[in-house]
């Protein structure tokens, strides 16, 4: 651990989901991604246009992604082709540099790692557009979780691994070489948060003001005001908090001692 990191902090590392966590879905990326997946199902797989949206939802619920579902059902879908179609047509120009987010990330001394189901090209484009790529030590992405997918002789031979599977979470923990008990995991998906909690990560549900039973914390937006209020341990370790509490209590203690001395 670098000497600049506070040894008293309960967190040594922080895993951040990317889409809908570090930037908001109101940009339209979520809807654009859904439209692109629907188009892929129609144009590349031959499904009726009227059934594409419902199929996408069904595949996501059952398999975690349309790609994972299609391959599990025996469709010979190349992952690179899928990501190029679905992500390659996204309106990346809508994402602008976020100076406040960059300052927030730079104020955090712990290791910071991206953990996304998206492919690496998408992750890099988003991070570059936000101006925060250099704030992260590592990107754990689709390729990290699925290194042997192209070697499968049949589409269903090697299942696609993604959050919220426990296998995906454990791959990320191993790839990042982190201690789950001392790692904070930010994600906007309740199922992903639950999976992180199941393997021992400290979890933060993003986009909510009320935490789920699997979330240790909940923040509506990832910004410094929210994080300082909800998770001050990121900057101030347990020892620091104890010192602050003692400093706040000391005037009261001095007052009581003074009154006791006067009345003695």
N, C-alpha and C positions, 0 to 999 in steps of 0.2 A: 504494500500500500504506500502511495506517495506520502511524503511528509506533510504536504499541504492539506491532506484530508484529516478531518477531526477524528481522532481515535475514539472519542466518546460517543460519536453518533451511532445509532443502532443500524444504520444503513451504510454498506460499503459500495453498493452498486444500484443502479436504477435502470429498469427495462421500460422503454416507452413504445407502445403501439404508435402507428403513424397516422393512418387515415381516420378522421373523426375523433382523434385524440389530440394531436399536436396542431391540427388545423380543423376548422369547423365544416360540417356538411352543408352549411348554408351557401357555400360557394357553388354548389350544384354538382360537385364531383360524384356524390352518391347516386343521384338520379341519372347522371350521364353514364356511370358504370353499369347501372341496371339496364339502361337502353342498349348499351353495347353488347351486354350478355344476351339480351333478347334477340338482337340482330344476329349474333353468332349462332344461336340455337336455330334460327330460321335459315340463314344463308349457308352455314357450314354443316349443319346437322340435318336439315330438312324438316324440322318441326313446323307445324302450322303456326302462322303468326298469331292466331287467336289463342293459342295455348302456351306461347313462349313465356309470358310473365308468370303464370301459375306454375309452370314447370321449373322456372328459375327459383321461385320461392321454395318449392318442394325439395329440389336438389340441395339448396342451401341448408334447410332444416335437417335433412337426413344425413348429408355428407359433409357439410361445412363449406362447400363451394360448388358451383356448377361444374367446374373442371373435374373435381374429385368425383362428383356424381356421374358424369358422363363416362369417365374411364372405368368406374366401378360397374357400370351397366354394359361395358364392352365396346364403347365408342373409342376408336383409335385417334384420340386427340393429342396432338403434340403441344406440350406445355408452352413452349416458346411462341408457337403460332397463336395459341389462345391468348396469352398475355399481350402479344403484339396487337391483336385485334381489339381486345377489351380495353387495354390501357393506352395503346398507341394513338387512339383517337380522342383522348380526353382533352379538355380545354385547359392545359397547364398554364396558359397565359393569365388565367383568373387568379392564380396564386401569386401573391406579392411578397416581397421581403418583409419579415416581421421582426423589427428591431427590439420590441419588448420581449418577445419570446427568446430571441438570441441573448439578450441581457440576462433573462431569467436562467437560461441554461448555463451561461458562463459563470453565474453566481453559485452554481452547484458544483462542489468540489468532487463529489463521488463519480465513479465511472458511469458513463451514460451510454446506453446501448439501444439501438432500434430493434424492435422485435415485431415483424409484420408478416402477414400471410401473402403480401404482394411480392411480385418479382423484384429483383434488384434494380433493374432499369427504372421502374416506376418509383421505387424508394429514393433513388439518387436524384431523379428529376424533381420530385417534391421537395426534398431537402435542399437542393440547390436553389429552387425558386423561393423557398422560405429564407434562404441565406443562413442555414444552420448546419450544413453538412459537417463542417469541421468541429462542431460541438460534440460529435459522437465518436466514440472509440471504435465502434463495430456496428455492422448491419447484419442482423439475423433475419433471413427472408425465405421465400419459397425455395430457392435453390439450396439453402442450408439444410432445410428439412427434408428435401427430396433429391439427394445427390445421385441416386441410381435409377431415377425414373426412366431415363432414355434407354436403359439397358433391358427393360422388360420386353419379353417376346410377345406378350399379350397385354392389352390395356389394363386388365384387371389383375394382372400377376403381381404387381407392386402397387399397393394402395397409395393414394396421395395423402401425405401427412400435413395437417394444418391445425392451428388453433381451432377449436378448443380441445383437441385430443390431448390426453396426458403425455402421449409419446412426443408430441410437438413441444410441449412445455419442457419436458426433460431434455430434449435435444438442445433447446435454447440454453438451458442451465449448463449443460456440458460444454456447448460451443463457447459460451461466455466465460466459463470457469468461475461461476459465482456460487456463493453460499446462499441457498434459498432463504434461510432464516434472517439474513442480513441484506436481502435484496427487495427493493420496492418495485412493484409491477403496475404500470398505468395501462388501462384499456377501457374502451367505451362499451365493450360487449360483456353482458352479464355472464354468459357461458364461459367466455375466456377467463374472466376474473375468478369464476368458481374453479376452473381447472388449475389456475395459478395457486389459488388457496389450497387446493387438494395436495399439491406437492410441496407446500410449506412456504411459498412466497408471501410477502406482505403485499396486500393488494389495494389498488385505488380504482374505484369505478368513476369514470369520466363522463360528464354530461348529465349527472344527477346531483341533486342536493341532499338526497337521502340515500344512505348506503344500503346495499343488499346484505343478507346474512353472510355472504361469502366475502364481502369487501370490508377491509379494515378502515378504509377512508372513502369519502365521496367528494368530488369537486365538480362543479358545473363546467368550469373552463380551466385549462391549464394556464394560469398566470400567477405572478408572484404574490399578489394580494391573497388569492385563494389558498395557495400552498402555505404561505406563512401562517395563516389563520388555522388551517386544517392539519398541516403536517410540519410544524416548526422544527421537528427533529431532523429534517433534511439539513438545516443550517445550524441548529443548536442541539447538541447531543444531550443525552440523559443527564450527564454531569452538569452541563451548562444550565439545563432547566432547574435542577436542584439548587444550583447557586443562585439563580434568579429568584426562586421561591424564598430562599433564605434571606436574600437581600430585601425582598418585599416584606418579609415578616420581621426583620430586625428592628425597624422603628417601633413596631407594636411591642416587641419584647423590651426594648429600651424604655418605652413609656411605662410598662407595667413594673419594671424594676425600679424606675424613678419614683413611681407612686408608692411602692412598697417601702423604699428607703425613707421617704418623707414621713410616712405614717408610722414608721417603727419607733 
